[in-house]
Structures are given as structure tokens and as C-alpha cells.
Amino acid sequence: MFVLFEETGKFLAGRILSETDASLQVELDSGKRVKVKASNALLKFEKPAPAEFVAAAQKLSQDIELELAWEFASEEEFSFADLARDYFSADASKPASLEQQAAALFRLYEAPHYFRRAGKGRFRKAPAEILQQALAAIEKKKQVAAQITAWAEELGQGQCPAPLREQLYKILFKPDKNSPEYKAVVEASRATHTAPLALLQKAGAISSPHQFHWKRFLFENFPKGTAFPALQAPPIVDELPLAEVRAFSIDDSATTEIDDALSVQGLGSGTITLGIHIAAPGLAVLPGSPIDAVGRARLSTVYMPGYKLTMLPDDIVQRYTLLEGRNCPSLSLYLTLDEATLEITSRVTRLEQVPIVSNLRHDQLDSTFTEAFFEAAQAEPPADVPWGVELTFLHRLARHLKGQREIVRGKPENFNRPDYNFKLDNPSGQEPQGEERVSISIRQRGAPLDLIVAEAMILANCTWGQWLAEHGVPGIYRSQASMAPGVKVRMGTKALPHAGLGVPSYAWSTSPLRRYTDMVNQWQIIACVRHGRTAALAAPFKPKDAELFSIISCFDAAYSAYNGFQAGIERYWTLKYLQQNAITELTATAFKDNLVRADELPLVLSALGAQGLPRGARVRVKLGAIDEITLDISGTVIERLDTVADDEAAAQMEEEDGESDMAAGPISIAVDVNEPPGDAEATNAPAAAA
């Protein structure tokens, strides 16, 4: 005697070895013996063999028309044997055959939308309304499956359906894995044995590599677009005194957000007053205002070759920028110095209007204000050069300030790696398309004008950071516990030392038009100017303010993302430069592992043959193919250009490892073609087996 039973979601059949009221001992065709509860035994039969019986019943079950069976099924609870009798037997008084009963059992179990289970082998017909909803859902599911297949076939044929093109970045980076668009990409990738990104490229989903990188960045960081809401720049209502200074700024020609300016008074008198003047949008833009909401959402200006996304709308920026020919509301730090020793004897912070006489530009003046110029100017003041006397003093002061910081650092700052300027042939000034002609020029780090501005800003950020701490007013600080390998710069609300800069505290405060942290610190500093020792009570952010920690967290994440994008898009334009100028070989310096850094371009790449070379070894590299999507390029070392590596250069490279741009690699996408095919609406019917 054989028995058909249900066990852990499957139908099994085997030979009965023994039987009690509570259970049966059954031997399966595999020889395995199992104990079956009597309640799980659904049918007993003598022939045919279990496997043959189950196979015949499964085949017969597909002949049962579910709609017809549902129509005449009892409104009351019924068993599978009842349905088999009503469906198969011409004589209602006679039961159906065992094979027909098994067929009815299988068919009922696989159609929960028609029949609901009411116990072992027992069912109720689904209400008509519920059935119609279920059938509609099944039909929709079939249509979606057909659509997925059609889209996958189009992709496989090298064509990208419009819905997939529209959701390209969502599919690749933040997919809904149950969406038909995602499933179509996975299905096509499996069918064509092609990686998803390559598949979409071939199908034309990616219009251009540059657009791919740009649109991906916008998708991840500006999902609602880059347009600003309509905003009005609020006026500054404070009656600010007019400063008796002549101030000038030093920026690149492309700079529109002019945050800082300098002034020098008392030259030749023995006592110098240095003014560091910072644009003061914080006097008008208040915490919680609509403009503040925009700044807090963006957190920083995003820079890239030929374009930028400003933190604030341009008309707002122009209201508060330090534009020449205007008296500009400013937060000013005045430092009194001994002209001979450069010792700082007093510090005063004021809110005032500052006459901005000139906006000087690096790119126009770097060739004039060189190290040689300032060396000669120490002997004979350059009275015939505009701002020459003031800049000569500021350069002397900057070298002094840098030297003091280096004593604290324990070693000098190295500027062996240059900065690079990218210029695109993009007269419109609109978003680059990726095919513009690009030029790359070198600008050595620590150039005199750079040094002047950098040291003045470090001095202001350090001074104001300490001043906030003295008043018990929290700020946003950058600190570094030591210069040991792996010790990173961190952001927090406490005035802690910054070992890398060699200062006791450092609070970004000098770029309020470009960085939200600087705007926050400006609000705090303004409170100190207005309220003195009671500033902690009046400042917008109080000690241990949760909002301040939230701002730090959001800024850290956004700033890292923006810097990462800038590095990546600069790498894109560097690779474009290689193509446009037909550069197939370049000189480079061994960096680490198998990586080399180009000597005259901002490019790090892996090079075959660089393994085992000492750090600092100079080589000639033959370049391989360029992949503009992964931003990857490889090379092969074809010549060693030195016999002994430069130990000093190697030490400098090691110090700069933390800020190095690494070689590109595969782009990480969220499409996983190795996931097992699944269905969010898995069937509840158990499988049948012998």
C-alpha cells in the first residue's frame, strides 16, 4: 500500500511500512524512511508506483479548468475529493478515481487565488470580488513580465528603451530591485553575458562619458535639480562705520565669490596694522531664513573645470561679495604688529564697511610678483608697482608666519607637487558637454601670492577659533591630533590643535559665501563682537547644540562627495587632454606598489613594470587604452630615467600620500546579475515530488 502526503511544503509519495492511529512509517523511492503524521496522509493507493502515480496526477491536474471548477464548487468548505467527484465523475454518488483526486489536490494547492485553504486537504472558494482582484494582479504581472522580456531583448540588440534611459542612474546606483526596468537590465545582462554598464553603453543609454559622470553626481547629490528658488537678498540693517583703509583681494579671474580682502596701514612707522576683511553675509542672512535653508542644503560650492555650482544664488552672492569700487560690509580682524620683529601685539575684531579698492587676480599677476621680485623689493621698495609695497610686507609676514607654524609642526611644509589649472574652450559658460578643448597649466604650490593669502587666512581662522573658545561660544573646528601616519583631520566643536598646520586651533571662518561651516562660524563670531562676554547667551548655536553636530555631519559628507567628484572630473579632463594632444608617452615618478605619478600632469596610473621600483624613481611610461567611463588608463614602464631614486623627493611623496589622487578602477554599481532570480510575489503552492 502506498500513501500520498504533505511534508514541509511538498507532496511526497511512498510505500507504507507500518501504521498506527497517530502516524505512518513510510519508505520513499530513494530508500529514505520517514515518519508521517496521520493527519498529513491525504491519499492511500495500491498502484501504480508512487513516482508514476504522482506524475500522472500532475499531468491530469493541468486539464482542470480553474474558472469552471470555481463556478460549481460548493459555497461551503469542501475537500479535494469532493471537487474531484464533482468535476470528473458523471455519477455524483460515485467518488472520483484516486488519480483524479490527486490531480484535484495538486490543482487546488497551486491556485490560492481561486481556492483558500481551510486545513489539510480542505478548501473554500475565494469570494468573487477577491478573485477578480487576484486575477487582475496576475494578468498585470504577466504583462510586466512580457515588458521585461521585450526590454531585455531590445537591450540585447543594442537599443535602449526610453524608460530605461530615463531611470539609468537609479538603476545603476539606487535601484528598486523589484522594478521592471532593473529586472530588464539584469535579464539582458545574463542573456548576453555582458556586464550591465557595458551593456547599457553599447545600447546608447549613456550619451557621453562626461554626461555620465555629471548626471551621476547630480543624481546622488542634487536629486531635485540645481535650480535655486526665487530669493531676495535681505539688506544689512546695521549702521556700520566706514573703515579708514584701502583694501584689496587676491583671487583667480574666475572667482565671483570674493570672500576675503587685506589691508596694510602704517608702513615705515614701526607699527603695522594688518586688516583681514571677510565678507559678512551673516549680518543679513539669519539662521532659519530661506537663504540659510539653501546654504544648509548645499553646504559648499562645487568646483569643476569650466563650471561650478555655487552654494548661494549668484544675485545673493553679488550682494555681499567684496567687489572693487564698493564699501562692503565686512567682519574685520585687525592685528597690530611690530614692523621690525613682526610680533603681534594686539588683536581686534570689528563689524564695519570696508572700501575695496582692487580685486587683484592671480593669473594676471603671478608672473610679476615672483620670489625674485620680493627678494629685490626687500632692498628697494617697489614704489612704481601698484600694491607692490603692501605685498612686499605681506610676503615677508607670510614667510614669518609659515616659519613659526613649521616650528610647531616639527618639519617644514613641502610644496614639491604643483597645482594644476584647467581651462576649457567653453565661451558660453554653461555646463560643459565633455568635448571642449582643454588646456592644463601648472601653478606651483606656495607661489608668493598664494602664500600671502593662505597665511593671512590661517591666521584669521586660528585667531577667531581661539576667540570663540575664550568666550565660551562653540564653533566648527578642524583638528588633527598628530602628524603620525593614519591620523586624519577631523571636524568638531572644540578648539583642539591642528598638528598638520601647526596651530592651537583652527575654525574655518574666511569663506562664508562658499562654505556653510564658515557662515555658521561667522554668526558665532558676530555674536562675540556684539555681546562680548555674554556672547554665549546670544549666539545662534549653544554649547552641545545638536544642530551644530548635525551640520558638521552633513557638511563632512557633502564636502567629501564634492571633492571626490572634482577629483574625478579633473581626471576625466586630464584623459581628454591626452587624447586631444595625442600623448602616448610621459615621464613619471614611482609612487607606491605599481603606481606612478605623471611629472607634468595631475595623473596617477598603474604601470606594468613599476613593481619593486623604489619610491621616487623616475621612469618613462608608454600609455595604454583610455576608458572614459571608469576613468581608467594603464601604462607600461619602458625606461628608467635615473639610476638612484631621490630620497628627499621620496620622503616628500610619503608625506603627501594622504592627499594623493589614486588610480581609477571599476565603477561600483548596484546591479547584481549574480542574485538568484526571485519574485516578490512567490507562490504559496508546495511542490510535488515522488
JOLINGI-V343893 format. One record per residue. RES is the residue in three letters. PSI is psi as a letter, one per 30 degrees, with the letter a starting at -180 (999 if undefined). OMEGA is omega in whole degrees, 0 to 359 (NA if undefined). D_CENTER is the distance of its C-alpha to the mean C-alpha in Angstrom with 2 decimals. Layout:
RES & PSI & OMEGA & D_CENTER
RES & PSI & OMEGA & D_CENTER
//
This chain:
MET & k & 180 & 66.87
PHE & l & 180 & 63.17
VAL & k & 173 & 60.57
LEU & k & 183 & 57.35
PHE & l & 177 & 54.94
GLU & k & 181 & 51.38
GLU & j & 177 & 49.38
THR & h & 174 & 45.70
GLY & g & 178 & 44.81
LYS & l & 172 & 46.91
PHE & k & 180 & 50.45
LEU & l & 177 & 52.59
ALA & k & 180 & 56.25
GLY & l & 182 & 58.70
ARG & k & 179 & 62.27
ILE & k & 178 & 63.64
LEU & e & 179 & 65.13
SER & l & 186 & 66.19
GLU & k & 172 & 65.82
THR & a & 179 & 66.33
ASP & f & 186 & 65.92
ALA & f & 187 & 62.42
SER & l & 177 & 60.98
LEU & k & 172 & 61.49
GLN & j & 188 & 61.16
VAL & k & 176 & 59.71
GLU & k & 179 & 59.37
LEU & l & 180 & 56.69
ASP & f & 180 & 57.27
SER & f & 183 & 55.13
GLY & f & 179 & 57.71
LYS & k & 179 & 55.43
ARG & k & 182 & 57.23
VAL & l & 175 & 55.60
LYS & k & 185 & 56.86
VAL & k & 174 & 56.42
LYS & k & 181 & 57.00
ALA & e & 181 & 59.82
SER & f & 180 & 57.71
ASN & f & 179 & 55.24
ALA & j & 187 & 58.08
LEU & e & 180 & 58.12
LEU & k & 172 & 60.73
LYS & k & 181 & 63.51
PHE & l & 183 & 65.03
GLU & e & 179 & 67.51
LYS & l & 359 & 66.42
PRO & a & 178 & 64.69
ALA & l & 185 & 62.52
PRO & e & 183 & 59.26
ALA & e & 180 & 56.94
GLU & e & 180 & 59.19
PHE & e & 181 & 59.52
VAL & e & 181 & 55.78
ALA & e & 180 & 55.15
ALA & e & 180 & 57.95
ALA & e & 178 & 56.77
GLN & e & 179 & 53.17
LYS & e & 181 & 54.54
LEU & e & 183 & 56.88
SER & e & 182 & 54.17
GLN & f & 177 & 52.44
ASP & f & 181 & 55.66
ILE & j & 178 & 55.41
GLU & j & 186 & 54.32
LEU & e & 182 & 52.11
GLU & e & 179 & 52.90
LEU & e & 180 & 56.62
ALA & e & 180 & 56.42
TRP & e & 183 & 54.58
GLU & e & 185 & 57.25
PHE & g & 176 & 60.21
ALA & k & 182 & 58.61
SER & k & 175 & 60.16
GLU & f & 179 & 58.69
GLU & l & 177 & 59.34
GLU & k & 181 & 57.75
PHE & l & 178 & 58.86
SER & l & 178 & 58.59
PHE & e & 178 & 57.55
ALA & e & 178 & 61.27
ASP & e & 181 & 62.15
LEU & e & 180 & 59.77
ALA & e & 180 & 61.04
ARG & e & 182 & 64.62
ASP & e & 185 & 63.95
TYR & e & 188 & 61.99
PHE & e & 190 & 64.02
SER & k & 176 & 67.53
ALA & f & 180 & 70.20
ASP & j & 185 & 72.18
ALA & f & 180 & 70.34
SER & f & 183 & 72.61
LYS & k & 179 & 71.48
PRO & l & 174 & 68.17
ALA & l & 178 & 65.87
SER & l & 179 & 65.80
LEU & e & 179 & 63.60
GLU & e & 178 & 61.50
GLN & e & 177 & 61.07
GLN & e & 178 & 60.18
ALA & e & 179 & 57.48
ALA & e & 178 & 56.18
ALA & e & 179 & 56.03
LEU & e & 181 & 54.21
PHE & e & 183 & 51.48
ARG & e & 178 & 51.14
LEU & e & 182 & 50.96
TYR & e & 184 & 48.25
GLU & g & 181 & 45.97
ALA & i & 181 & 46.34
PRO & f & 177 & 45.11
HIS & f & 176 & 44.53
TYR & e & 187 & 48.33
PHE & k & 179 & 49.65
ARG & k & 181 & 48.45
ARG & k & 182 & 49.44
ALA & g & 182 & 52.01
GLY & a & 181 & 52.75
LYS & j & 177 & 53.67
GLY & g & 183 & 54.86
ARG & k & 190 & 55.18
PHE & l & 168 & 53.41
ARG & k & 178 & 53.39
LYS & k & 180 & 52.65
ALA & k & 175 & 49.57
PRO & k & 185 & 50.38
ALA & e & 181 & 50.46
GLU & e & 179 & 47.69
ILE & e & 180 & 45.29
LEU & e & 182 & 46.31
GLN & e & 177 & 45.57
GLN & e & 180 & 42.08
ALA & e & 180 & 41.46
LEU & e & 177 & 42.92
ALA & e & 179 & 40.81
ALA & e & 179 & 37.66
ILE & e & 179 & 38.87
GLU & e & 178 & 39.62
LYS & e & 180 & 36.21
LYS & e & 178 & 34.69
LYS & e & 180 & 36.91
GLN & e & 178 & 35.85
VAL & e & 179 & 32.13
ALA & e & 178 & 32.92
ALA & e & 179 & 34.89
GLN & e & 178 & 32.09
ILE & e & 181 & 29.63
THR & e & 180 & 32.27
ALA & e & 178 & 32.91
TRP & e & 180 & 29.27
ALA & e & 179 & 28.97
GLU & e & 177 & 32.18
GLU & e & 178 & 30.97
LEU & e & 180 & 27.84
GLY & f & 180 & 30.15
GLN & g & 177 & 32.35
GLY & g & 177 & 29.64
GLN & k & 182 & 29.11
CYS & j & 176 & 26.07
PRO & k & 183 & 27.12
ALA & e & 180 & 25.88
PRO & e & 179 & 24.31
LEU & e & 178 & 22.10
ARG & e & 181 & 21.18
GLU & e & 182 & 20.29
GLN & g & 186 & 17.97
LEU & e & 187 & 16.57
TYR & e & 174 & 12.80
LYS & e & 179 & 13.58
ILE & e & 186 & 15.80
LEU & e & 192 & 13.52
PHE & f & 178 & 10.30
LYS & i & 190 & 11.61
PRO & l & 162 & 15.32
ASP & j & 189 & 18.43
LYS & f & 174 & 20.35
ASN & f & 182 & 23.61
SER & k & 180 & 23.08
PRO & e & 180 & 25.50
GLU & e & 178 & 22.96
TYR & e & 182 & 21.00
LYS & e & 179 & 24.38
ALA & e & 179 & 25.67
VAL & e & 179 & 23.02
VAL & e & 182 & 23.73
GLU & e & 180 & 27.46
ALA & e & 180 & 27.47
SER & e & 178 & 25.52
ARG & e & 184 & 28.08
ALA & e & 183 & 30.98
THR & f & 183 & 30.21
HIS & h & 181 & 28.90
THR & k & 178 & 26.00
ALA & k & 185 & 22.33
PRO & e & 183 & 20.39
LEU & e & 178 & 18.35
ALA & e & 179 & 21.64
LEU & e & 181 & 23.53
LEU & e & 175 & 21.50
GLN & e & 181 & 21.80
LYS & e & 182 & 25.53
ALA & f & 177 & 25.86
GLY & g & 179 & 24.52
ALA & f & 181 & 21.51
ILE & j & 185 & 19.46
SER & e & 177 & 21.44
SER & l & 179 & 20.23
PRO & e & 181 & 17.71
HIS & e & 179 & 16.69
GLN & e & 178 & 16.29
PHE & e & 181 & 14.21
HIS & e & 182 & 11.55
TRP & e & 182 & 12.03
LYS & e & 177 & 12.22
ARG & e & 179 & 9.17
PHE & e & 180 & 7.20
LEU & e & 180 & 9.68
PHE & e & 184 & 9.52
GLU & f & 187 & 6.07
ASN & f & 179 & 6.81
PHE & i & 185 & 10.56
PRO & f & 180 & 11.96
LYS & g & 179 & 15.34
GLY & l & 185 & 15.57
THR & g & 181 & 15.99
ALA & k & 177 & 19.68
PHE & k & 171 & 21.12
PRO & l & 177 & 23.79
ALA & k & 183 & 27.30
LEU & l & 175 & 27.80
GLN & k & 178 & 30.76
ALA & j & 180 & 30.67
PRO & k & 179 & 32.91
PRO & l & 174 & 35.71
ILE & j & 187 & 36.23
VAL & f & 181 & 39.37
ASP & k & 173 & 40.18
GLU & j & 187 & 43.24
LEU & k & 176 & 41.93
PRO & l & 178 & 44.43
LEU & k & 181 & 44.31
ALA & k & 179 & 43.61
GLU & i & 181 & 46.26
VAL & l & 171 & 43.94
ARG & j & 187 & 42.85
ALA & l & 178 & 39.12
PHE & k & 177 & 36.95
SER & l & 177 & 33.25
ILE & j & 181 & 31.77
ASP & l & 171 & 28.66
ASP & l & 181 & 27.68
SER & f & 182 & 29.27
ALA & f & 184 & 26.02
THR & k & 176 & 25.34
THR & f & 179 & 26.04
GLU & i & 183 & 24.75
ILE & j & 186 & 27.57
ASP & e & 193 & 27.04
ASP & k & 177 & 29.67
ALA & l & 183 & 33.23
LEU & l & 172 & 36.02
SER & l & 180 & 39.76
VAL & k & 178 & 42.59
GLN & k & 173 & 46.04
GLY & g & 180 & 49.19
LEU & k & 180 & 49.04
GLY & f & 183 & 52.40
SER & f & 183 & 53.40
GLY & f & 179 & 52.31
THR & k & 183 & 49.79
ILE & k & 171 & 46.48
THR & j & 178 & 44.22
LEU & k & 176 & 40.61
GLY & k & 174 & 38.60
ILE & j & 190 & 34.80
HIS & k & 183 & 33.98
ILE & k & 176 & 30.65
ALA & k & 188 & 30.01
ALA & i & 174 & 30.56
PRO & f & 181 & 28.65
GLY & f & 176 & 28.83
LEU & f & 183 & 32.52
ALA & e & 180 & 31.87
VAL & j & 186 & 28.38
LEU & l & 176 & 28.84
PRO & k & 179 & 26.58
GLY & f & 180 & 26.19
SER & l & 179 & 27.12
PRO & e & 179 & 25.46
ILE & e & 176 & 24.22
ASP & e & 180 & 22.86
ALA & e & 178 & 20.94
VAL & e & 179 & 19.30
GLY & e & 182 & 18.52
ARG & f & 178 & 17.18
ALA & e & 183 & 14.86
ARG & e & 173 & 13.41
LEU & f & 179 & 14.11
SER & l & 169 & 14.25
THR & k & 178 & 15.23
VAL & k & 182 & 12.84
TYR & k & 175 & 14.92
MET & l & 179 & 15.43
PRO & k & 174 & 18.78
GLY & g & 185 & 21.06
TYR & l & 173 & 19.00
LYS & l & 172 & 17.07
LEU & j & 184 & 15.81
THR & l & 179 & 17.84
MET & e & 181 & 17.23
LEU & l & 178 & 20.67
PRO & k & 185 & 22.82
ASP & e & 181 & 24.95
ASP & f & 175 & 28.22
ILE & e & 180 & 27.18
VAL & e & 184 & 26.15
GLN & f & 178 & 29.48
ARG & e & 187 & 31.37
TYR & f & 182 & 30.38
THR & l & 183 & 29.58
LEU & i & 184 & 32.23
LEU & k & 182 & 33.90
GLU & k & 181 & 37.11
GLY & g & 180 & 40.34
ARG & l & 167 & 39.26
ASN & j & 190 & 39.87
CYS & k & 174 & 36.40
PRO & k & 186 & 35.75
SER & l & 167 & 34.36
LEU & j & 188 & 33.73
SER & k & 172 & 35.88
LEU & k & 178 & 36.38
TYR & k & 179 & 39.81
LEU & k & 177 & 40.75
THR & k & 184 & 44.39
LEU & l & 170 & 45.00
ASP & k & 186 & 48.10
GLU & f & 183 & 48.29
ALA & e & 185 & 49.83
THR & f & 183 & 47.89
LEU & g & 177 & 44.63
GLU & k & 179 & 44.78
ILE & k & 184 & 43.03
THR & f & 178 & 45.68
SER & l & 180 & 44.09
ARG & k & 179 & 40.86
VAL & k & 177 & 40.82
THR & k & 183 & 38.06
ARG & l & 168 & 39.03
LEU & k & 187 & 37.87
GLU & l & 170 & 39.59
GLN & k & 184 & 39.67
VAL & k & 175 & 39.27
PRO & j & 178 & 40.84
ILE & j & 186 & 38.31
VAL & e & 184 & 40.65
SER & k & 167 & 38.34
ASN & j & 180 & 34.78
LEU & l & 184 & 34.97
ARG & k & 180 & 32.59
HIS & e & 190 & 31.51
ASP & f & 179 & 31.78
GLN & f & 189 & 35.30
LEU & f & 182 & 36.62
ASP & e & 182 & 35.12
SER & f & 178 & 38.01
THR & e & 185 & 40.50
PHE & i & 181 & 39.26
THR & l & 176 & 39.18
GLU & e & 180 & 40.17
ALA & e & 179 & 43.60
PHE & e & 184 & 43.93
PHE & f & 177 & 43.30
GLU & e & 179 & 45.57
ALA & e & 183 & 48.36
ALA & f & 178 & 47.70
GLN & e & 180 & 48.49
ALA & e & 181 & 52.03
GLU & j & 182 & 52.48
PRO & k & 183 & 50.31
PRO & i & 186 & 48.99
ALA & f & 184 & 50.60
ASP & f & 180 & 50.40
VAL & k & 180 & 46.58
PRO & k & 180 & 44.74
TRP & g & 183 & 42.93
GLY & e & 182 & 44.10
VAL & e & 180 & 45.89
GLU & e & 181 & 43.07
LEU & e & 177 & 40.45
THR & e & 177 & 42.86
PHE & e & 182 & 43.11
LEU & e & 178 & 39.34
HIS & e & 177 & 38.80
ARG & e & 179 & 41.43
LEU & e & 181 & 39.82
ALA & e & 179 & 36.32
ARG & e & 179 & 37.78
HIS & e & 180 & 39.56
LEU & e & 179 & 36.52
LYS & e & 179 & 34.51
GLY & e & 178 & 37.46
GLN & e & 180 & 37.65
ARG & e & 182 & 34.02
GLU & f & 175 & 34.55
ILE & e & 178 & 37.49
VAL & e & 180 & 35.33
ARG & e & 183 & 32.62
GLY & f & 177 & 35.39
LYS & l & 183 & 34.56
PRO & l & 173 & 33.88
GLU & k & 181 & 30.55
ASN & k & 178 & 30.19
PHE & h & 182 & 29.06
ASN & f & 178 & 29.90
ARG & k & 181 & 26.69
PRO & l & 166 & 26.65
ASP & l & 181 & 24.10
TYR & k & 176 & 23.73
ASN & k & 177 & 24.08
PHE & k & 177 & 22.93
LYS & k & 180 & 25.15
LEU & k & 173 & 24.94
ASP & i & 188 & 28.04
ASN & i & 186 & 26.68
PRO & f & 184 & 29.56
SER & f & 183 & 28.20
GLY & g & 179 & 25.28
GLN & a & 180 & 23.25
GLU & k & 175 & 19.98
PRO & l & 179 & 20.63
GLN & f & 176 & 21.35
GLY & f & 180 & 20.81
GLU & g & 180 & 24.52
GLU & l & 174 & 25.57
ARG & k & 183 & 27.57
VAL & k & 172 & 25.68
SER & k & 181 & 27.43
ILE & k & 179 & 26.16
SER & l & 183 & 28.25
ILE & k & 174 & 28.43
ARG & j & 186 & 28.62
GLN & k & 176 & 29.66
ARG & k & 178 & 27.92
GLY & g & 174 & 30.38
ALA & l & 188 & 32.31
PRO & e & 181 & 34.87
LEU & e & 175 & 33.37
ASP & e & 183 & 29.92
LEU & e & 180 & 31.68
ILE & e & 182 & 33.57
VAL & e & 184 & 30.58
ALA & e & 183 & 28.45
GLU & e & 177 & 31.36
ALA & e & 181 & 32.28
MET & e & 176 & 28.83
ILE & e & 180 & 28.69
LEU & e & 180 & 32.17
ALA & e & 181 & 31.26
ASN & e & 177 & 28.16
CYS & e & 182 & 30.27
THR & e & 182 & 33.29
TRP & e & 176 & 31.61
GLY & e & 179 & 29.69
GLN & e & 181 & 33.09
TRP & e & 176 & 34.74
LEU & e & 181 & 32.45
ALA & e & 180 & 33.19
GLU & f & 180 & 36.91
HIS & f & 181 & 36.86
GLY & g & 181 & 35.08
VAL & k & 181 & 32.26
PRO & l & 175 & 28.73
GLY & a & 176 & 26.05
ILE & j & 186 & 22.54
TYR & l & 168 & 23.13
ARG & k & 183 & 21.52
SER & l & 176 & 23.56
GLN & j & 188 & 24.07
ALA & e & 179 & 26.82
SER & l & 178 & 27.97
MET & g & 178 & 27.30
ALA & l & 180 & 27.76
PRO & k & 176 & 25.41
GLY & f & 179 & 22.30
VAL & j & 187 & 22.78
LYS & l & 173 & 19.62
VAL & k & 181 & 19.47
ARG & l & 177 & 18.82
MET & k & 180 & 18.86
GLY & a & 184 & 21.62
THR & g & 181 & 24.56
LYS & k & 181 & 27.32
ALA & i & 181 & 28.89
LEU & l & 181 & 28.46
PRO & l & 174 & 29.13
HIS & j & 186 & 26.66
ALA & e & 182 & 28.19
GLY & e & 178 & 26.21
LEU & f & 181 & 27.58
GLY & h & 180 & 30.84
VAL & l & 183 & 31.00
PRO & f & 175 & 31.96
SER & l & 185 & 29.10
TYR & j & 181 & 26.36
ALA & j & 179 & 24.99
TRP & j & 183 & 22.90
SER & f & 192 & 25.28
THR & g & 179 & 25.90
SER & h & 185 & 23.15
PRO & f & 177 & 23.36
LEU & f & 186 & 22.77
ARG & f & 182 & 19.44
ARG & k & 183 & 17.96
TYR & e & 178 & 18.37
THR & e & 180 & 19.35
ASP & e & 176 & 22.19
MET & e & 179 & 23.32
VAL & e & 180 & 23.56
ASN & e & 178 & 25.52
GLN & e & 177 & 27.68
TRP & e & 181 & 28.75
GLN & e & 180 & 29.76
ILE & e & 178 & 31.64
ILE & e & 177 & 33.40
ALA & e & 179 & 34.63
CYS & e & 179 & 36.10
VAL & e & 186 & 37.84
ARG & e & 191 & 39.32
HIS & f & 176 & 40.27
GLY & b & 186 & 40.78
ARG & f & 178 & 41.40
THR & g & 184 & 40.71
ALA & e & 182 & 37.21
ALA & f & 180 & 35.63
LEU & f & 186 & 37.33
ALA & f & 183 & 36.19
ALA & k & 180 & 32.62
PRO & e & 182 & 29.95
PHE & k & 183 & 28.20
LYS & l & 176 & 30.51
PRO & k & 180 & 30.35
LYS & g & 179 & 28.14
ASP & k & 181 & 26.74
ALA & e & 179 & 24.06
GLU & e & 181 & 22.49
LEU & e & 179 & 22.04
PHE & e & 177 & 20.21
SER & e & 179 & 17.93
ILE & e & 180 & 17.19
ILE & e & 181 & 16.52
SER & e & 181 & 14.06
CYS & e & 180 & 12.09
PHE & e & 181 & 12.47
ASP & e & 182 & 11.45
ALA & e & 182 & 7.99
ALA & e & 183 & 7.69
TYR & e & 177 & 9.62
SER & e & 180 & 7.75
ALA & e & 181 & 4.61
TYR & e & 179 & 7.74
ASN & e & 178 & 9.70
GLY & e & 178 & 7.72
PHE & e & 180 & 7.98
GLN & e & 179 & 11.49
ALA & e & 181 & 12.46
GLY & e & 183 & 11.60
ILE & f & 173 & 13.46
GLU & e & 176 & 16.19
ARG & e & 177 & 16.63
TYR & e & 183 & 17.10
TRP & f & 175 & 19.77
THR & e & 177 & 21.33
LEU & e & 177 & 21.87
LYS & e & 178 & 23.24
TYR & e & 177 & 25.53
LEU & e & 181 & 26.89
GLN & e & 184 & 27.72
GLN & f & 182 & 29.25
ASN & g & 176 & 31.42
ALA & h & 179 & 32.34
ILE & j & 181 & 31.40
THR & f & 178 & 32.13
GLU & l & 175 & 32.75
LEU & l & 175 & 31.57
THR & k & 185 & 32.41
ALA & l & 180 & 29.97
THR & k & 179 & 30.04
ALA & k & 190 & 29.48
PHE & d & 172 & 26.50
LYS & l & 185 & 26.23
ASP & b & 179 & 26.74
ASN & g & 183 & 26.98
LEU & k & 174 & 24.72
VAL & l & 178 & 26.16
ARG & k & 179 & 25.07
ALA & k & 183 & 26.68
ASP & e & 188 & 29.19
GLU & g & 178 & 28.84
LEU & l & 178 & 25.34
PRO & i & 187 & 21.80
LEU & k & 170 & 21.47
VAL & k & 180 & 21.22
LEU & l & 175 & 22.35
SER & k & 183 & 24.13
ALA & k & 176 & 27.86
LEU & k & 182 & 30.55
GLY & f & 179 & 33.29
ALA & f & 180 & 31.25
GLN & k & 176 & 31.50
GLY & f & 178 & 33.92
LEU & k & 178 & 34.05
PRO & k & 176 & 34.22
ARG & k & 180 & 31.39
GLY & f & 179 & 32.33
ALA & k & 181 & 34.37
ARG & k & 186 & 34.39
VAL & l & 169 & 34.37
ARG & k & 186 & 34.52
VAL & k & 172 & 32.00
LYS & k & 186 & 32.51
LEU & k & 177 & 29.34
GLY & a & 183 & 28.55
ALA & l & 180 & 26.83
ILE & k & 173 & 23.58
ASP & j & 185 & 20.84
GLU & f & 177 & 18.85
ILE & e & 179 & 16.40
THR & f & 183 & 15.53
LEU & h & 186 & 16.37
ASP & k & 172 & 18.92
ILE & k & 178 & 22.42
SER & l & 180 & 25.00
GLY & l & 178 & 28.32
THR & k & 177 & 31.66
VAL & k & 181 & 33.53
ILE & f & 180 & 36.86
GLU & k & 172 & 38.40
ARG & k & 187 & 38.37
LEU & f & 177 & 39.09
ASP & l & 179 & 40.24
THR & f & 179 & 42.42
VAL & k & 181 & 41.10
ALA & k & 178 & 37.55
ASP & j & 183 & 37.19
ASP & e & 181 & 36.86
GLU & e & 178 & 35.86
ALA & e & 179 & 33.07
ALA & e & 180 & 31.92
ALA & e & 178 & 31.88
GLN & e & 179 & 29.87
MET & e & 180 & 27.27
GLU & e & 179 & 27.09
GLU & e & 185 & 26.50
GLU & g & 183 & 23.56
ASP & e & 185 & 21.86
GLY & f & 182 & 19.29
GLU & g & 186 & 17.96
SER & k & 173 & 18.40
ASP & j & 184 & 16.28
MET & l & 174 & 16.60
ALA & k & 182 & 17.86
ALA & l & 179 & 15.62
GLY & a & 181 & 15.99
PRO & k & 176 & 15.53
ILE & k & 179 & 12.36
SER & j & 178 & 11.52
ILE & l & 186 & 12.31
ALA & g & 178 & 13.53
VAL & j & 183 & 17.00
ASP & j & 181 & 19.59
VAL & f & 180 & 22.96
ASN & f & 176 & 24.59
GLU & k & 178 & 24.49
PRO & k & 178 & 28.10
PRO & k & 182 & 29.01
GLY & l & 180 & 29.18
ASP & k & 182 & 30.22
ALA & f & 181 & 29.19
GLU & i & 183 & 32.86
ALA & k & 181 & 34.64
THR & l & 178 & 38.40
ASN & f & 184 & 40.53
ALA & k & 178 & 43.44
PRO & l & 179 & 44.39
ALA & l & 178 & 45.05
ALA & k & 180 & 48.64
ALA & l & 179 & 49.94
ALA & 999 & NA & 53.29
//
